[in-house]
Amino acid sequence: MFRPYYAPADRYDVVALGGRTIRHPEAVEPFHWKGLLLQSLSFEMLQNVTRVMTADQKDRHLLLNKPFWSNYWASLQQFNMRRWNDGDSIQVNYIGHPMQGAISGYIQVQNDPRGRALEISRTRAYWRSRFRAFLWSTVYSTQWEIGPLGETAIFNQGGFTYPIRCSKHAGSSNYCESPNAMYTNNTGWVDFIITPVVGTLWLMGEDTIDRYISDPLVRHNPDNFGWKVVRSSLNPPRSLANMLRGRYPWYRDYEHPSEYQSPVQIRFQHVMSEQPVEHIDLFPHYSSMGLLTNHSSCTNCRRAAAGAGMTVGVRMRRYLDFVSDVSVYPQASPVSALSVGGTLTTATFGVRSGYSTKRYAVKVGLAPGFATYSRTGADSAALKRNFNFAAAATLSGEFRINEHFGFRATAMQMLIRTKSTVRDPDGIGTPPRLYFMSHDNYINTTNWGVQLGPIVRF
């Protein structure tokens, strides 16, 4: 269930064998750093997806149509650490963030062999375990506040001010009409401190509920599903942490002291560890993709651009490939503009997975990369090459003639992010409405395409 290492030489089991006494080092389960990082990343993504789905149009515009890294850096520079409150409600600061701290703490606990099977007690082992959970909760909370996957990068907390204690009057052009309005950029000390401190206290409080309320109920009625639901309901942070590692919400490590990996994890690792038969495939292909192009008779017209390219796939596991594609579309946009013009070259690097047999294969892939046009610019006398972010989602089907040759057809949707001619007006950011971010805007276009060609494997 785990890969042991051996304890230092002063930790031995004494064993009698054939009249002699020999010593064997004690096998010790290591800390599961991989599980900690993957489960924490899954929790981070769950939070961000929830925020994006519940955001308003203004917040989505910041994420989708503004420069990501420059706005992230500008927002980070405006953190106001001379105050406690950041302007969020009591529910967010003193309930939501402590729950985040408790969940990240439980993620650390369930990956720590020294602490995951401990119940609340006065023992030094328990308190050391929960202190380690507090430290990880602090790291997670700090990343959530100022890291590249947190609130400063997603929706740019700190990058602009907005009013609180404000009322909007019907028909008014001004957002805030209240004389008592206060402005904030959503920064302060509160979340840095409250999340790990109160989150750890929350975690320990739910450990107490487990030991003295829910555990006795479950142990007296081990087959009663209702009491298991009660247990998970009384401890929501641990329930979510359990689900992030593939366990039932009501699972408790101290009831299964010899287990770490769930059946889902074991099966996934078994599948991903299977070695491939062939290792490299080359896919020279004809490509056609519908693009927004400029012609002498039409501006921003979507037309099919034809080209050619090469895809290289490297089999890392039986069900996992690394894949890279480079395609060239000559004169995709004959007339140049700010972000489009000349020959388009795309290059993507990502992963691919699917099902394959001796004769057929169906696979899906996701690969970020870049798209570059050879002649762009507003001034026709100073045209230059530009580089834009791109990402491709693919669905491919293969017919295999033999183990070395075959034919592949790929349907593709490629997102290309290009700079817009529209800029935010210079007046944005007048006090008390401060705005510290870029005034540039970007356009995200989705472009359907196909790739057809032979495959060579070796």
C-alpha positions, 0 to 999 in steps of 0.5 A: 500500500506504500513504498517503505524506506528504512529507519535510522540504524538505532531503530531495530526489531530484534529477531531470533533466527537459527539460534542467532539474534539478528536485526532488521531496520523498521520499515516506516511509511513516508509522507505522501507529498504527491497526494498532498500536492495533487489533492490541494491542487484539486481543491484549488481548481474546485474553488476557482471553477466555482468562482468563475461559474458564479462570477458576474460579467465584469469579473469574467471580462477581467479573466478572459479579456485582459492580460493575465500576467501584467494584471496579476503583477499590478494587482500584487503590488497594490496589496494594502497590509496597513489594515485588517479588514478587506471589505468582504462580509462576515460570512466570507471572512469568518465562516468561508475562509476558516472552512477553507483552512480546515479543508486544507488542514485535513488534506495535510492530515490524511497524507501524513502517516504520523497523524492521519489515524489520530483522534483528538487527545492530550498526547504530544503526537496529536498536537504536533500533527495538527500543528503541521496541518496549521502550517500547511493551511498557512501555505495554502491560504497564502497561495490563495491570496497572492499566488498565481492560482489564487484571488490576485490572479483570478479576478485581480483582487487588489488591482482596482477599488470598488465601493462597499456600504453602497446603494444603487438608485434605479435609473441612476448612472452612478453606481454608488449614491450613499454618502457613507460609501467606503472603497476597498481593493479587497486586500488586508490582513484578515484572510492571511490570519483567520484562514489558518488560525480559525481553520485549525480551531475548526478542524480540532472542533470537528475532531471533537465532534467526531470522537464524542458524538458521531463516532459512538453513533456509527460504532454502535450502528456500523451498518446504518447508512443514515448515521454515516451521513450524519457523521459526514454532515457534522464534519463538512471539511473532512468530508470534502477532503475525503472525496478529493482523495477518492474516499467516501465522505464518512471515511475515517483513517483510524478505523482503517489504520493499515490503508492509505490508497483508495480503490480508485487510486490503486486502479488509476495507478495500475492503469497508468503504470502499464507500459506501452507497446510502441513508443513514438508515432509521427503524423504528417498531416494536411490541415484546414481551420476556419479563421477570422481573416482579412482580405481585400474584399472582407475584414474579419471574415471567417474562412477556411485556411489550408496548411500542413503540419507534423504531430509527434506523439510519445507514449509515456504510459499505455493510456497517456501520451505526450503530444506536440504539433506544429502546423503552418497555414500559408497566407492565412490572412492576406491583409494585415491588421493589428493582430492578424496578417500573413502566414499563421504558424501554430505550435502546441504541447500537451497530453493525449489519452484514449482507447486503442486496439490492434486495428483502431484507436480513439483519443482525446487531447488537450495542448496549450501553446502559441500561434504566430502571424508573420505580418501584423501591425497597424502601420503597413510600413512596420509590419512584424511577427507577433505571438499569441497564446493558443490551446487546442482540444482534439478528438482523433480516430485511427485505423491501423493497417499494421503495427507500424502504419495507419491513417488518422483523422483529427477534429480540432478546436483551437482557441487563439487569443489576440490583442484587440484594437479596443482599449479601456478609456484613459478616464478609468481609475479616477479617485476614489475609483482607482484602477491599476491594471492594463487598459489593453483588451484581448479577443478569444476566438475559437476555430474549428479544424481538421487534420488528415494523414498517415501515421508511422510508428516505431 
